[in-house]
């Protein structure tokens, strides 16, 4: 079985892989290279790269969300312990399929326990995966105290423990170095032939559409500009990169934020679909940006 994302994730890139594939460096299959993903999220592009490029010498992933990177680390190093816990919780949760009150009580107890962050790493990672599979729309959101605050979802019997996929993910993660912190430190891991894929928190299309509160610190316009400056550094050092982000110009034709910011690079608009919205009628097609220095 090929490894695929073990989480539901706002902005997951499964839908954009074909477009990203078309923009990859032409020489990527010819030489051994290092792949770096500084905002790994659910890892859709990571798992695709690991499957399709046997010449990938090193893979480095990073995310500022410690709960997320700890879960990657647990799957890499203690997948059997994680599977054991999730299997038990799945049975218990499914027993409440027809008892909404009991199911809610179970969910919110797990959420409270998660937010104490006092459990051992494997249990904490199990809580992270459990909440992701059972909360509203698989959304990960925290407040400024770093407390997960997403309500329970409406799934009757969600798949909480996908044993086969977790084992497949654990196998491919043996080839991956997992970092937690600011994306800028990934610069320490470059080799002569390095390719970066950036999937930062997207710039919101409106005041109510922000899903980038997956870390307690906001990724605002200042941060978008700092990331562009980091891309400038990579470009100057000869490293190749692709970056995805929202197309704010598609929402407001007068908004040239990214067109101006990345004017010296190649900007493409590609079709995408937003699937996380409380209103199903507002889930639909729109364009996103792929920007590259290749």
C-alpha positions, -999 to +999 in steps of 0.1 A: +000+000+000+013+035-008+014+060+021-011+087+020-020+115+045-031+102+079-049+134+087-077+155+072-062+190+068-075+224+057-056+232+025-043+197+020-026+195-014-039+161-028-060+181-053-030+201-065-005+173-070-011+170-107-005+208-112+026+207-089+039+177-108+037+196-141+059+224-126+086+203-111+122+209-122+129+191-155+161+175-141+146+162-109+147+126-120+182+127-133+202+133-101+201+125-064+185+154-046+173+166-012+136+174-008+126+199+019+090+208+029+091+236+055+053+236+061+045+199+059+008+199+071-008+166+061+021+157+039+002+149+006+031+163-015+057+146+007+042+112+004+038+116-034+074+127-037+087+097-017+067+073-039+076+087-072+113+097-068+135+068-058+165+090-064+154+113-035+184+111-013+173+131+017+138+143+028+134+170+055+100+181+068+092+209+092+062+225+108+058+250+136+029+230+150+045+207+176+014+186+180+017+178+143+054+171+141+052+149+173+026+128+155+049+123+125+077+114+150+054+089+168+044+072+136+080+070+125+092+056+159+063+040+177+036+032+151+025+000+169+019+018+202-001+044+184-022+018+165-029-001+198-043+031+214-063+043+184-078+008+178-092+008+214-106+043+211-122+035+178-141+006+193-152+027+223-163+056+201-182+035+177-201+020+207-217+054+211-228+057+175-265+059+185-260+078+217-251+114+209-248+126+244-224+098+254-204+104+222-201+141+229-189+134+265-163+110+252-151+135+225-148+165+249-130+144+275-104+135+249-102+172+238-097+183+274-070+157+280-053+167+247-051+203+258-034+195+291-005+181+270+006+160+300+004+126+283+033+107+270+041+114+233+024+083+219-008+090+238-007+127+229-002+118+192-032+094+195-053+122+209-042+144+180-052+118+154-084+109+172-096+145+174-087+151+137-108+121+127-138+130+149-140+168+150-159+191+127-146+187+091-112+176+103-103+212+111-073+219+133-076+252+151-062+265+184-067+297+204-040+320+216-034+297+246-027+269+221-059+251+231-076+230+205-112+243+203-129+226+174-163+211+182-173+175+176-181+164+141-213+147+128-196+114+117-214+084+130-186+058+127-155+076+115-124+056+106-101+065+135-074+039+131-063+031+096-037+005+105-026-003+070-019+034+061-002+041+094+022+012+088+028+025+052+034+060+065+058+047+092+078+028+065+084+059+043+091+082+072+122+062+080+137+082+051+126+115+065+141+140+090+114+156+111+119+192+124+098+214+145+102+252+145+105+282+122+108+273+085+140+293+081+161+267+099+155+243+070+183+262+052+207+243+074+197+211+056+203+220+020+227+200-002+241+208-036+209+197-053+179+207-033+143+212-041+118+230-017+080+229-018+063+256+004+027+253+015+025+281+041-007+292+058-027+308+030-034+345+030-072+347+038-095+356+009-118+374+034-120+383+071-141+352+078-121+327+056-089+323+077-080+288+085-044+296+094-049+296+131-034+261+133-006+276+154-011+301+182+009+328+163-007+344+133+009+340+098+001+376+086+012+397+057+045+405+074+051+368+076+042+363+039+068+390+030+094+373+053+088+340+035+093+357+001+126+370+013+136+335+023+127+324-012+150+352-025+178+337-004+172+302-018+172+316-053+205+334-048+220+302-035+208+283-065+181+261-049+149+254-068+115+259-052+077+260-057+053+278-034+015+276-033-008+302-018-043+317-022-051+338-052-064+369-036-066+386-070-092+360-080-114+373-052-105+410-057-091+419-091-075+450-075-055+430-050-020+426-064-004+415-031+013+383-045+016+396-081+037+425-068+055+405-041+067+377-064+069+399-096+105+385-103+093+349-103+069+327-123+033+330-111+007+305-123-030+303-115-044+268-112-079+255-104-085+242-069-113+233-047-119+244-011-136+217+008-136+231+044-164+255+049-193+255+073-216+263+044-215+235+018-227+260-009-195+280-004-172+250-011-163+250-047-138+259-074-115+288-073-079+295-084-048+292-063-013+303-070+018+282-078+049+304-078+083+291-087+119+301-095+124+273-120 
